[in-house]
Amino acid sequence: MLLHAALIAWGVSLLLPAFTLEGERWPDQGLDVMLDGLVLGWMVNGWAVYANVFFAVGAVRVHAGKPAGYAIGAMLFLAATLPFLDGSYANFSSGTVWPVVSWGWGAFLWLVSLVLLAAAARAKEERLARRGAVRLGLAIVLACVAALALHGYQWWHANEPDRQALLSNGMIFTVSELCPFALAWPAPLDGATGEAVVLDIDPLLRSSGVKLDLPVEFTDEQGDGSAWRVHRMEGTSATVMVREKAQAGSLVLQFKAEGKDAVMRLLKGAPQRVLYEQRLHEVASAKGDVGFCPLHDRSRFSQRDDYDKALMRAMAFDPPIQAGTPLPRAEEAREPCDFGTEDIDRIKGLRNWDGREVMIWNASRHKVSGFCSASYMVLVYHGAPPHEPALWQSMYVYDRKTLKPLAVFSRADSCPDTVCGPGVAVTVQAIGLDGRKAVIQTTLGSYCATMSDRF
């Protein structure tokens, strides 16, 4: 009976979540952990996974009525190395190993199955009395109660983001530090949209080395007292930030140190009034990275995107532009207006474009050329010959007056290899824009591009 119970517990454990890794939103199932671990476990101190081999040997020997002491001993010894697990490969090709942040019911039931098999082996050898079997059953029940109690204790003390990221989806407990502060949801700002925002970061925070997970792709370097006008397109990372001189009463996003903790405030007016406040606590991730919760970057936190959007509404940013909207006017962008190549004021990515100080991360990290018309500004992205095409798949269109992103055009397969093939030397001369179509005129001929529904 104990052997059957061990086999059932072992089989069920493979169908349950075993653990969750740092940087992952969903847990790893027991079967996936075992199959991957048998191949790669030795590389991450995952010696415990090889206990499954001796579990199988032990189960066969117990069923056959043969002594299984050595197999059971090896199984328990390997299982005891579980706390030394470094984690699992997030990307084997890069060698990145993500540590375990939460342990689930699959891992718990797997350990129970090993104990049951060890008891079955002793019972087969008539070395387990009835009283011992009762004590074993009681110990397993108490272990279940302790696991539930630990889960309840951490759930009670965790805020909602930590509950979602660390204690849901079949997880019993987490080894990560829990955040003591609840996440306060910002309310939309009444009044006009499109305000510029001043980023005010306490020098103590900037010099502390603790990571600030700033919203809207802001960086610490932007906390220089300037105002930033931000334009976004839905579902994209092509955020445009325009630096301006701060005005009295401007909207301020402030990060202030308070001992080892910090506070984020949204301020406006003269004198300044507090529109929103979020307390922040310094925590370390399983990898040792230190940041401030509840804004600490946990990609498994499904509400983070919703929170960032709510914060943007609270900062009165323009509503995001929907990709795929036809351009309102037909024009030809022929005037050269190249994107700057030198950072301004040592702020990474801040460049001069058409007489304005602009930050567009994609453009600052790649080779681009710019063209302007009366209403539009266009960025054409280039590869690195001879191995990449001189013209990449996409080009971006912005409103010349406001620098709002308007569209992205993809050449798809319409550009012949004689123009867009790897190693081809080609220069763009002008771009004709009309609704959802664009004609790119080059020194080697023209080709058409179509508007993409995603930026």
Salt bridges, closest charged atoms under 4 A:
GLU125 OE1 - ARG127 NH1 3.08
GLU160 OE1 - ARG163 NH1 3.73
ASP162 OD1 - ARG298 NH1 2.23
GLU177 OE2 - HIS281 NE2 3.38
GLU195 OE1 - LYS268 NZ 2.88
ASP213 OD1 - LYS211 NZ 3.47
ASP213 OD2 - HIS296 ND1 3.83
ASP224 OD2 - ARG243 NH1 2.83
GLU234 OE2 - LYS309 NZ 3.90
GLU244 OE2 - ARG229 NE 2.68
GLU258 OE2 - ARG265 NH2 3.61
GLU258 OE1 - ARG279 NH1 3.04
ASP261 OD1 - HIS281 ND1 2.75
GLU277 OE1 - ARG265 NE 2.89
ASP289 OD2 - LYS287 NZ 3.83
ASP308 OD1 - ARG304 NE 3.03
ASP318 OD2 - HIS231 ND1 3.68
ASP318 OD2 - LYS404 NZ 3.51
GLU331 OE2 - ARG329 NE 3.91
GLU332 OE1 - ARG334 NE 2.95
GLU335 OE1 - ARG400 NH1 3.12
ASP343 OD1 - ARG351 NE 2.79
ASP345 OD2 - ARG243 NH2 2.56
ASP354 OD2 - ARG356 NH2 3.22
ASP354 OD2 - ARG400 NE 3.17
GLU357 OE1 - ARG243 NE 2.65
ASP453 OD1 - ARG436 NH2 3.39
